[in-house]
Structures are given as C-alpha cells and as structure tokens.
Amino acid sequence: MPLSISERKGKKYIYYPILGSKRLYLGKSDKPKKENVEEAMRHVRSRIGEYEIELRELENLLNVRKEEREAENPFYKLVFFDLDGVLYDKPWIESTDTKVAVSTWDVLFTDIKMYEVHEKLKQNYINGIYDYMGWTEAACNVLKSLRLDRETFQKVIASRPLSQGSYELLHQLHEKNIKTALVTGSFEALATRASKELGGFDHIKAHCTLYFDENGFLEKWKLEPVDYVDKETFVKEIASLEKIPLEKCAYVGDDVNDVDAFKNVGLAIAFNAKKLDVLKEADIIIESRDLMAIFPHLIHQREKIKPIKKE
C-alpha cells in the first residue's frame, strides 16, 4: 500500500492507509511522528507474512501442475544414453580437446600408473596415426603386455560413481514404458554394471569387452565400432527395430562423439557438456549434475531448430 501525501501551504503531510479509507497520520516529511511510523511498519510486516502465505499457496499450485505434467505420457518414446559423463560422472574436469572425450579408459590407465602411455596413444589418434579402432586395439595390447588382471579391472569398474538422479530417471522411464538404449565407447563391463543397477536397458552397445584367462590376466578382447558415425548408425537401427520415429527419440550426450547422433533425433540433450561443438548442436542444455533434470523435457515435443538429418 503506497503512502499518500497531502500538500497544504507548501508543507507535505504523509499518511499510511491502514484499512479501506482509514489512514494513519505519519507527520510531516521533515518531522515524522515516530510512534505512528513504527505502527505503520508493524502493519507492513504483518502484511509481508500474509503475502508469504499467499506466495506459498501460489507455488503449491505450480508444484501441483508440475506433478500433473510429470504424470503425463511423455512424447519421446525412446531415449539413448551415452555412458561416461552421462550415466556415470565424468572422471575429472573435461578435456579441452575437440576430438577426444574423457572416459573410463583414462581412469584405468591412471590406476595402473601408465597414464603417460595412454596420452601418447591418444595423441597418435588425434594426429591421425591411428583411427579409432586402431587406437583402442593398441591400448588393449598395452594392457595385455602390462598383465592387467581381472581384479584391478573390476575395481576400476566398481569405483565409477553413477550420476546423481540416474536411479530416479531410469525408474521414471521404466514406469512410463519408455524404451531405453545405452551406447558407449567405453567398456562393456561398465555398461553391464549400469544396466544391472539401473533396472536394465532395452539395448546396449559398448565398444570394448575384455576377456581374462584362467589365471586372471587379460588374454583377449573384442572391439565394436562405437564412435561418431557408429553412434549415429546405432540410433537409426534401434529406432527402426523398435518402430519408433526418430522424431520421438531423444539422445543424452556430453561430448564430441555424440554430435552425429544429436543430428538424427527429435531431441538432443547436452548433459553437463562443455565443448562448443556439443552445445551448438543440442536442443536442450542441462547444466545441473542431476540427471533427473532431463525428465521434464521428455514430456512435450520440442520444436527442433535444425531439421533431423535425412539420408
């Protein structure tokens, strides 16, 4: 309630409206009546309390509407997830390299105290000496020569923390009968762990499966192509298999090898991504570290600024 001012003979008389037409005289502008001003202040403070109650009631209305929205059947029927940096927290601060993502490969080589070897192999890939498959083939050969054992590998896999909100999000998706897929350039064992702990994925494709001999040492491995264009191909294949239009597919990624997949889905979500190439191709950018933050964006169709990539 604003103060009212009456001006007579060059002097200003100030009033505070209490109820309806009733006014409390506060004195002159140059000589206020202290006790009356204090009474007006008490009245304002009481009104603040009333407004706070009203504000909470209004907020509750919004919360009810939010719950109603979350109870709706989501528009997007198939959600693809990257693994490192999305379902699992990033191992450390994001790399600035525009070609390579930070992953559990980094964690493994760090754990066996051979990170400088990993960096050299990575640099050979960046410089074009290796293609993606050649890089990880060389990395597996190094791990075998170092006699990587099953116990060390499993310890690394078990040490990776799942992202905040991952349990809640996958529970919601399962409750809504949303199909889920996991695609990663990391280890099959890490993908399997995520699937077991998060209630399962309808489809999984992982780059590297390690096999250990009877003495527990790395013996052989299987490598699946899961890089830039491979993730794009996986998205198309699974959408076709599930008979779900690409417009109703969402992809959650964080790094440069997710960009090709971004261009092929109805909703591209960058989760805690830092690289410009990723951010500029995303329809939604999530800066929260809580994976559950993506769920509200799955409810309604989002107009895609860039058209979905066509053959």
C-alpha positions in Angstrom: 0.0 0.0 0.0 1.7 3.3 -1.1 1.9 6.3 1.2 -0.4 9.1 0.4 0.8 12.7 0.6 -1.3 15.8 1.1 0.3 19.2 0.4 -1.0 22.4 2.1 0.7 25.7 2.2 3.9 24.3 0.9 4.1 21.6 3.5 3.7 17.8 2.9 1.6 15.7 5.3 2.1 12.0 5.0 -0.5 9.2 5.6 -0.4 5.4 5.6 -3.6 3.6 4.5 -4.5 1.0 7.1 -7.9 -0.3 6.1 -10.1 0.9 3.4 -10.4 4.7 3.7 -8.8 4.7 7.2 -5.5 6.4 7.2 -2.7 6.7 9.8 -1.1 10.1 10.0 2.7 9.8 9.9 3.5 13.5 10.3 5.3 16.0 8.0 8.0 14.9 5.6 10.5 16.9 7.7 9.1 16.0 11.0 7.6 12.4 11.1 5.7 11.1 14.1 7.9 8.3 15.3 5.3 6.2 17.1 2.9 6.3 14.1 5.7 5.4 11.6 6.6 2.4 13.8 2.9 1.3 13.9 2.8 1.5 10.1 5.9 -0.6 9.9 4.4 -3.2 12.2 1.4 -3.3 9.9 3.6 -3.7 6.8 5.5 -6.6 8.5 2.2 -8.3 9.2 1.2 -8.0 5.6 4.5 -9.4 4.5 3.7 -12.5 6.5 0.3 -12.8 4.8 1.9 -12.3 1.4 4.4 -15.1 2.1 1.5 -17.4 2.9 -0.2 -16.4 -0.4 3.1 -16.9 -2.2 3.5 -20.4 -0.9 -0.1 -21.2 -1.9 0.7 -20.0 -5.5 3.9 -22.0 -5.5 2.0 -25.1 -4.4 -0.3 -24.6 -7.4 2.7 -24.6 -9.7 4.0 -27.7 -8.0 0.7 -29.5 -8.5 0.8 -28.5 -12.2 4.4 -29.9 -12.3 3.2 -33.2 -10.9 0.4 -33.3 -13.4 2.9 -32.7 -16.2 5.2 -35.5 -14.9 2.2 -37.8 -14.7 1.5 -37.3 -18.4 2.6 -39.7 -21.0 6.0 -38.4 -22.4 6.1 -37.5 -26.1 9.6 -39.1 -26.6 9.3 -42.9 -26.6 13.0 -44.0 -26.9 15.9 -42.4 -25.0 19.5 -43.1 -25.9 22.2 -42.5 -23.3 26.0 -42.1 -23.5 27.8 -43.7 -20.6 30.9 -41.8 -19.3 29.9 -38.3 -18.4 26.2 -39.0 -18.5 25.1 -42.1 -16.6 28.5 -42.0 -14.8 30.0 -38.8 -13.5 33.0 -37.5 -15.6 36.2 -38.9 -14.1 37.6 -35.4 -13.8 37.5 -31.9 -15.4 36.6 -32.0 -19.0 39.3 -32.3 -21.6 39.5 -29.3 -24.0 40.4 -31.5 -26.9 37.8 -31.2 -29.7 38.3 -34.8 -30.9 38.6 -37.0 -27.7 36.4 -37.5 -24.7 37.4 -38.2 -21.2 36.4 -41.7 -20.2 37.0 -44.8 -18.0 39.9 -45.6 -20.3 41.7 -42.6 -18.7 40.7 -44.0 -15.2 42.1 -47.4 -15.9 45.5 -46.2 -17.2 45.7 -43.9 -14.3 45.0 -46.7 -11.9 47.8 -48.9 -13.3 50.1 -45.8 -13.3 50.6 -45.8 -17.1 48.7 -42.7 -18.0 51.6 -41.2 -20.0 51.3 -44.2 -22.3 47.6 -43.6 -22.7 48.3 -40.0 -23.5 50.8 -41.0 -26.2 48.3 -43.4 -27.8 45.6 -40.7 -27.6 47.9 -38.2 -29.3 48.6 -40.7 -32.1 44.9 -40.9 -32.7 44.5 -37.1 -32.6 47.3 -36.8 -35.1 45.7 -39.4 -37.4 48.3 -42.1 -36.9 45.6 -44.4 -35.6 41.9 -44.5 -36.5 39.6 -45.0 -33.5 39.7 -48.8 -33.7 43.4 -48.8 -34.2 43.8 -46.6 -31.1 41.9 -48.9 -28.8 43.5 -52.0 -30.3 46.9 -50.6 -29.4 45.6 -49.7 -25.9 44.4 -53.2 -25.3 47.8 -54.6 -26.5 49.5 -52.3 -23.9 47.2 -53.5 -21.2 47.9 -57.2 -22.1 51.7 -56.5 -22.1 51.4 -54.9 -18.7 49.5 -58.1 -17.5 46.3 -56.3 -16.5 44.5 -58.6 -14.1 40.8 -59.1 -13.6 40.8 -57.8 -10.0 42.3 -54.5 -10.9 40.0 -54.0 -13.9 36.9 -54.9 -11.8 38.0 -52.5 -9.1 38.1 -49.6 -11.6 34.7 -50.6 -13.0 33.2 -50.7 -9.5 34.8 -47.4 -8.5 33.0 -45.3 -11.1 30.1 -43.3 -9.5 26.7 -43.2 -11.1 25.4 -39.7 -11.8 23.0 -38.1 -9.3 19.4 -38.8 -10.3 20.2 -41.7 -12.6 18.2 -44.2 -10.4 15.2 -41.9 -10.3 15.3 -41.1 -14.0 15.5 -44.7 -15.2 12.7 -45.6 -12.7 10.5 -42.9 -14.2 11.3 -44.1 -17.8 10.5 -47.7 -16.9 7.3 -46.6 -15.2 6.2 -44.8 -18.4 7.2 -47.7 -20.6 9.8 -45.6 -22.4 12.4 -47.6 -24.3 16.0 -47.0 -23.3 19.3 -47.6 -25.1 22.9 -47.3 -23.9 25.7 -46.7 -26.4 29.3 -46.1 -25.3 32.9 -46.1 -26.5 33.9 -47.4 -23.0 33.9 -50.9 -21.6 31.1 -53.5 -21.8 31.6 -54.3 -18.1 30.8 -50.7 -17.2 27.7 -50.8 -19.3 26.6 -54.1 -17.8 27.0 -52.7 -14.3 24.9 -49.6 -15.2 22.2 -51.9 -16.6 22.1 -54.1 -13.5 22.0 -51.2 -11.1 19.5 -49.0 -13.0 16.9 -51.6 -13.8 18.0 -52.6 -17.3 18.2 -51.1 -20.8 16.4 -52.4 -23.8 19.5 -52.1 -26.0 23.2 -51.8 -25.2 26.2 -51.3 -27.5 29.7 -51.0 -25.9 33.0 -50.6 -27.6 35.3 -52.9 -25.6 34.9 -56.3 -24.0 37.9 -57.7 -22.1 38.4 -61.4 -21.5 40.7 -62.8 -18.8 42.5 -66.2 -18.7 42.2 -68.8 -16.0 44.9 -67.1 -14.0 43.0 -63.8 -14.1 45.2 -61.9 -16.6 44.0 -60.2 -19.8 44.0 -62.6 -22.7 42.0 -61.2 -25.5 39.3 -58.6 -26.3 36.5 -57.8 -28.6 36.1 -54.3 -30.1 32.9 -52.9 -31.6 32.9 -49.7 -33.7 31.2 -47.2 -31.4 32.5 -43.7 -32.4 31.0 -40.7 -34.2 29.2 -42.2 -37.1 28.7 -45.5 -35.3 26.6 -43.9 -32.7 24.5 -42.3 -35.4 24.0 -45.7 -37.1 23.1 -47.3 -33.8 20.4 -44.7 -33.2 18.8 -45.3 -36.6 19.0 -49.1 -36.3 17.4 -49.2 -32.8 14.7 -46.7 -33.7 13.8 -48.8 -36.8 13.9 -52.0 -34.8 11.5 -50.5 -32.2 9.4 -48.9 -34.9 9.7 -45.5 -33.2 10.1 -42.5 -35.4 13.3 -40.6 -35.0 11.2 -37.5 -34.1 10.1 -39.4 -31.0 13.7 -40.3 -30.0 15.9 -38.4 -27.6 19.7 -38.7 -27.1 21.6 -37.6 -24.0 25.3 -37.0 -24.5 28.1 -34.8 -23.3 31.0 -35.0 -25.8 32.0 -34.6 -29.4 31.4 -38.2 -30.4 27.7 -37.7 -29.6 27.2 -34.9 -32.1 26.4 -37.1 -35.1 23.7 -38.9 -33.1 22.3 -35.5 -32.0 21.5 -34.6 -35.6 19.3 -37.7 -36.0 16.9 -37.5 -33.1 13.9 -35.3 -32.3 15.5 -34.1 -29.0 19.3 -33.7 -28.5 20.2 -33.1 -24.8 23.6 -32.0 -23.8 24.2 -33.0 -20.2 27.0 -31.2 -18.4 28.7 -30.6 -21.7 31.5 -28.0 -22.0 32.6 -28.2 -25.6 31.2 -25.7 -28.1 30.7 -28.3 -30.8 28.4 -30.2 -28.5 26.5 -27.2 -27.1 25.7 -25.7 -30.5 24.1 -29.0 -31.8 22.0 -29.6 -28.7 18.3 -28.7 -28.4 18.5 -28.7 -24.6 21.5 -27.8 -22.5 21.4 -29.2 -18.9 24.0 -27.7 -16.6 22.6 -29.4 -13.5 24.6 -32.5 -12.4 21.2 -34.2 -11.6 20.3 -36.4 -14.5 16.6 -36.3 -13.4 16.6 -32.7 -14.8 16.2 -34.1 -18.3 12.8 -35.7 -17.5 10.5 -32.7 -17.8 11.9 -32.1 -21.3 10.7 -35.5 -22.4 7.1 -34.7 -21.7 6.2 -32.5 -24.7 7.6 -32.3 -28.2 10.1 -29.6 -28.6 10.3 -27.7 -31.9 13.7 -28.6 -33.4 15.5 -25.5 -34.8 17.7 -27.7 -37.1 15.9 -30.4 -39.1 16.6 -34.0 -38.3 19.3 -35.3 -40.6 17.9 -37.2 -43.6 19.6 -39.7 -45.8 
